[in-house]
Amino acid sequence: MKDWLAYYMPPDYSAHGPELDRLNANVHWLMLILFVGWGLVFLFMLTRFRARKHPKAIYHGTKSHLSTYAEAGILIVEIVLLVVFSIPLWARWTQPPGPDQNPLEVRVVAEQFAWNVHYPGADNVFGKTDVSLVTSANPVGLDVTDPHAKDDIVSLNQLYMQVNRPIIVRLSSKDVIHSFGLPYMRVKQDAIPGMQVPIHFTPVKTSGDEPWEIACAQLCGLGHYRMRGQYHVQTKEDFEKWLASQTPLAASISG
């Protein structure tokens, strides 16, 4: 299955990706079965009820209850798919990783035409933000007077994460709807103004020397084509080294 998917899917380097790819493949197989099945039914109807065999129209229709039984069966199958499979699986997927899994938590604030990535720093607590504080030097509106903001780090179009460590990305937007797309992580989520949308995933492969692309998958204006960022998946040692090398935003503003 994995080799077959590789022909039409981008590489998958996330923990949840194989399940998602299998679901994608199963949906396509189901659509193929339905296409062939309904095509055969259509051909049967054309032959069975052709005008040469029935020169006189019959207006009362079928008197059989077969169609009623078929509709009831389809309804039952759809209820089972929804209640037994879809809702439980969706509930499991939307459950974020707990503190015992030590997730890395970041904020990503989209704007025309860039991705602002906000890290909480060594204390793992985000500083307060306020829209009235947003400037070109302070793209996330960080309140530098807040004690928790002193070690917060903000990077432009560069997202760093640790391999085999869950990450929670809290998405928001300053202006219009953007779409945060990481094909290799099987992640795509809209960033909506006035909302903070959390997503989570776990990278299972380092990106090496060549970072992977953050794409905006939603037309967001004339500069949409250049709204490209990069994300780096590093080992624990390399990630901690990068984090330690960054200058907190509060220090860069005051300096």
Secondary structure, DSSP 4 states (H G I P E B T S, - for coil): -HHHHTTTS----BSSHHHHHHHHHHHHHHHHHHHHHHHHHHHHHHHHT-TTT--S---S----SHHHHHHHHHHHHHHHIIIIIIHHHHHHHHSPPPGGG--EEEEEEEETTEEEEEE-TTTT-PPPB-GGG--SS-TT-B-TTSGGGTT-EEEESEEEEETTS-EEEEEEESSS-EEEEEGGGTEEEEE-BT--EEEEE-B-S--TTSPEEEEE-S--STTGGG-EEEEEEE-HHHHHHHHHHSPPHHHHHH-
